[in-house]
Amino acid sequence: MKKAIIQKDLIIRITHQVPIREKAFFTLMRQSGLTPQTVKKLRIKSLEPSTIIPRRISTIPELKQRRTKQPPHFIDEEANIYIKQHLAARKNLKPENLLFASKNNPKKEISTKNVSRAFREALDEIQNEKNLHEPRSINAKKFRKRKFSLFSLIEFYRENTKHYKSELDNNPNEDVEYYRKLFKEKAMPFLEIESSMTITISPTRKLYQNEIHWRDRKIGEMKQTITRDSDYISSILTLLYNNKGDPETGENEEIGDRFIELWKEVRKLQLKNLEVAWKSEGEIKVLPFLDIVEELTKTLKRIKRPYDELERQTTIGK
């Protein structure tokens, strides 16, 4: 029975779930075909400058001990980007420093057991999510039967570089640039998987970004409305309490108190709606925002009517 080769989308999901050090480690393995034991011994100086793509990995002692002449190993832009991000997070680096070091000791080689565990845990998390959404599906059953591991990345490399290796076997050459050109033509199109996946999902991503932008704009409008309404209510209350009402019934004071309670309740509901909308990341949904200015204006006109009439008569009397 042919061994299952890990799929591109699964590699991408696993890679995106781990820290940047592991991202770089996984992608370097997947694009170079080097084993974890070899990768952990690499030095920063083992790699060509990051401006050269494909980027060659210099021969290391473990490879020199082999009897047969081995072609150089390369990485493409995906691994190059992750490695640059990984190194940017470290301090005081020198060319002779380990490319991948222990977190607690930069002079100590990274533990391949820890790297393998990170791969397995990311895979388990994806498996749990899949079982949660598709507990009885045939795909979930197939997924459970596949025992992928860190070495699945090397198997992926071997599966996707058959044309490249065949060309190497049939046309041996000593020129590094020959190998670089051949790798770029025969291997890169199959090993660069994240960029092609991005192109595939870009319309969906663009739509999602548009919806996010729309949500943020609506939330900004809500904030402006709350600020505007607060100023508006302040002016209403000033008007209410500065006018003289009936001292025996305390009419305008009672109206002002009711008005304050009305405003507090509505404003509380507005803020709650805003908070819910702000937290709704997965579903792009903004709850209806209660713009109460129009209703409050009507209420204000009704409340002000007696005072306006009194002021009008006073003006005429003068």
C-alpha positions in Angstrom: 0.0 0.0 0.0 1.4 3.4 -1.0 2.2 5.6 1.9 0.0 8.7 2.0 1.8 12.0 1.2 0.9 14.9 3.4 -1.2 17.5 1.5 -0.3 21.1 0.9 -3.2 22.6 2.8 -2.4 20.5 5.8 1.2 21.6 5.8 0.1 25.2 5.6 -2.3 24.9 8.5 0.4 23.1 10.7 3.0 25.8 9.8 0.6 28.6 10.6 -0.1 27.2 14.1 3.5 27.1 15.4 5.9 29.8 16.6 8.2 31.5 14.1 11.2 29.3 15.0 9.3 26.1 14.2 7.8 27.8 11.1 11.3 28.4 9.7 12.5 24.9 10.7 9.5 23.1 9.1 9.7 25.2 5.9 13.4 24.7 5.5 13.0 21.0 5.8 10.1 20.9 3.3 12.0 22.9 0.7 15.5 21.5 1.1 14.8 17.8 2.0 17.3 17.9 4.9 16.6 15.8 8.0 16.0 17.4 11.4 19.4 16.1 12.6 21.1 18.0 9.8 19.0 21.1 10.1 19.7 21.6 13.8 23.5 21.7 13.1 23.3 24.5 10.5 24.9 27.8 11.2 23.7 31.2 10.0 26.8 31.2 7.7 25.6 28.0 6.2 23.1 29.9 4.1 23.8 32.3 1.2 22.7 35.9 1.6 18.9 36.2 1.7 18.8 38.3 -1.4 19.8 35.2 -3.5 16.8 33.1 -4.5 16.9 30.1 -4.6 19.1 30.4 -1.5 21.8 27.7 -1.3 22.6 25.8 1.9 26.4 25.3 2.1 27.8 21.8 2.5 28.1 20.8 6.1 30.4 18.2 7.8 27.7 15.5 7.9 27.3 15.7 4.1 31.0 15.8 3.4 31.4 12.4 5.1 29.3 10.8 2.4 31.2 8.9 -0.3 29.0 10.1 -3.2 29.0 13.6 -4.4 25.8 15.4 -3.3 24.3 18.3 -5.2 23.8 21.5 -3.2 20.5 22.0 -1.3 18.4 25.1 -1.8 15.5 26.9 -0.1 12.9 29.1 -1.8 11.2 32.4 -0.8 8.8 30.9 1.7 11.6 29.4 3.9 13.7 32.5 3.3 10.9 34.8 4.7 10.4 32.6 7.8 14.1 32.4 8.5 14.5 36.2 8.2 11.6 36.6 10.7 13.1 34.0 13.0 16.5 35.7 13.0 15.0 39.1 13.5 13.6 38.0 16.8 17.1 37.1 18.1 19.8 39.4 19.4 23.5 39.9 18.9 23.8 37.3 16.1 27.0 36.4 14.4 27.6 34.2 11.3 28.9 31.3 13.3 25.8 31.2 15.5 23.4 28.3 15.2 20.6 28.9 12.8 18.2 27.1 15.2 19.1 27.2 18.9 17.6 26.3 22.2 15.3 29.1 23.6 17.2 29.1 26.9 20.7 28.7 25.5 21.6 30.2 22.1 24.8 28.1 22.0 22.9 24.9 22.4 21.4 23.1 19.4 17.6 23.0 19.1 16.0 19.8 20.4 14.6 17.8 17.5 12.2 16.1 20.0 10.7 19.5 20.8 10.4 20.4 17.1 8.7 17.0 16.4 6.4 17.6 19.4 5.4 21.0 18.0 4.5 19.4 14.7 2.5 16.6 16.3 0.6 19.0 18.7 -0.3 21.3 15.8 -1.5 18.3 13.8 -3.6 17.0 16.8 -5.2 20.4 17.2 -6.2 20.4 13.5 -7.5 16.8 13.9 -9.6 17.9 16.9 -11.1 20.8 15.0 -11.9 18.5 12.1 -13.6 15.9 14.3 -15.6 18.6 16.0 -17.1 19.8 12.7 -17.1 16.5 10.8 -17.4 13.7 13.4 -18.9 11.1 11.0 -17.4 12.1 7.7 -15.4 9.8 5.5 -12.7 12.4 5.2 -12.3 12.5 9.0 -11.9 8.7 9.0 -9.2 8.9 6.4 -7.5 11.7 8.3 -7.4 9.6 11.5 -5.7 6.7 9.7 -2.8 8.8 8.4 0.1 9.0 10.8 1.9 12.1 9.7 5.1 13.2 11.5 7.9 15.7 11.1 9.5 13.4 8.5 6.3 13.8 6.3 7.9 17.1 5.2 10.9 15.2 3.8 8.5 12.7 2.1 6.7 15.7 0.6 10.0 17.1 -0.7 10.9 13.7 -2.3 7.5 13.3 -3.9 7.6 16.8 -5.4 11.2 16.9 -6.6 11.1 13.7 -8.7 11.6 15.7 -12.0 14.4 17.7 -10.4 16.2 14.5 -9.1 15.7 12.7 -12.4 17.4 15.7 -14.3 20.3 15.6 -11.7 20.8 11.9 -12.3 20.8 12.2 -16.1 22.9 15.4 -16.3 25.4 15.6 -13.5 27.3 18.9 -13.3 29.8 20.6 -11.0 28.4 24.1 -11.5 26.4 25.5 -8.6 24.5 27.9 -10.9 23.4 25.0 -13.0 21.9 23.3 -10.0 20.3 26.6 -8.9 18.7 27.1 -12.3 17.5 23.5 -12.4 16.0 23.8 -8.9 14.2 26.9 -9.8 12.7 25.3 -12.9 12.0 21.8 -11.8 11.5 22.0 -8.0 10.4 25.4 -6.9 6.9 25.3 -8.7 6.1 22.2 -6.5 7.7 23.3 -3.2 6.3 26.8 -3.1 2.8 26.0 -1.7 1.8 29.0 0.4 2.0 31.6 -2.4 -0.1 29.5 -4.7 -2.6 28.9 -1.9 -2.8 32.6 -1.3 -3.7 33.2 -4.9 -6.4 30.6 -4.7 -8.1 32.1 -1.7 -7.4 35.8 -2.5 -11.0 36.6 -3.7 -12.4 35.3 -0.4 -9.8 37.1 1.6 -10.5 40.3 -0.2 -14.2 40.0 0.5 -13.4 39.3 4.2 -11.2 42.3 4.4 -13.9 44.5 2.8 -16.4 43.3 5.4 -13.9 44.0 8.2 -13.3 47.5 6.9 -17.1 48.0 6.7 -17.5 46.8 10.3 -14.7 49.1 11.6 -16.2 52.0 9.8 -19.7 51.3 11.3 -18.1 51.1 14.8 -16.3 54.4 14.2 -19.7 55.9 13.3 -21.2 54.5 16.4 -18.6 56.1 18.6 -19.1 59.4 16.9 -22.9 59.1 17.5 -22.4 58.3 21.2 -20.2 61.4 21.6 -22.6 63.6 19.7 -25.6 62.3 21.7 -23.8 62.8 25.0 -23.1 66.5 24.1 -26.7 66.8 22.9 -28.2 65.4 26.1 -25.9 67.7 28.2 -27.4 70.7 26.5 -30.9 69.3 27.0 -30.4 68.9 30.7 -28.9 72.3 31.0 -32.0 73.7 29.3 -34.3 71.7 31.5 -32.8 72.6 34.9 -32.1 76.2 34.1 -35.8 77.0 33.3 -38.1 77.7 36.2 -41.0 75.3 36.4 -43.9 75.1 38.8 -42.4 75.3 42.3 -45.4 73.5 43.8 -45.5 70.5 41.5 -41.8 70.4 40.6 -42.9 69.6 37.1 -39.7 70.3 35.2 -37.5 68.6 37.8 -39.6 65.4 37.4 -39.5 65.6 33.6 -35.7 66.1 33.8 -35.3 63.1 36.0 -37.4 60.9 33.7 -35.4 62.2 30.8 -32.1 61.2 32.5 -33.3 57.7 33.2 -34.5 57.3 29.6 -31.1 58.4 28.4 -29.2 56.1 30.8 -31.1 53.0 29.7 -30.8 53.7 26.0 -27.1 54.6 26.2 -26.5 51.4 28.2 -28.1 49.4 25.4 -26.1 51.3 22.8 -22.8 50.6 24.5 -23.8 46.9 24.9 -24.5 46.6 21.2 -21.2 48.3 20.4 -19.3 45.9 22.6 -21.0 42.8 21.0 -20.3 44.2 17.5 -16.7 44.8 18.4 -16.2 41.2 19.7 -17.8 39.5 16.7 -14.7 38.5 14.8 -15.8 35.4 13.0 -19.2 36.6 11.8 -19.1 40.0 10.3 -22.3 41.3 11.9 -23.0 44.7 13.4 -26.0 44.8 15.6 -28.6 47.6 14.9 -27.4 50.8 16.5 -30.1 52.8 18.2 -29.8 56.4 16.9 -32.2 58.1 19.4 -31.5 61.7 18.5 -34.7 61.9 16.4 -36.9 60.5 19.2 -35.2 62.7 21.9 -35.6 65.7 19.7 -39.4 65.1 19.6 -39.4 64.6 23.4 -37.4 67.8 23.8 -39.8 69.8 21.7 -42.7 68.5 23.8 -41.0 69.3 27.0 -39.8 72.7 25.8 -43.2 73.8 24.4 -44.5 75.5 27.6 -41.2 77.3 28.2 -41.1 78.4 24.6 -44.6 79.8 24.9 -43.7 81.5 28.2 -40.6 83.1 26.6 -42.6 84.2 23.6 -45.2 86.0 25.7 -42.5 87.6 27.9 -40.8 88.9 24.8 -44.1 90.4 23.5 -44.8 91.9 26.8 -41.5 93.8 26.8 
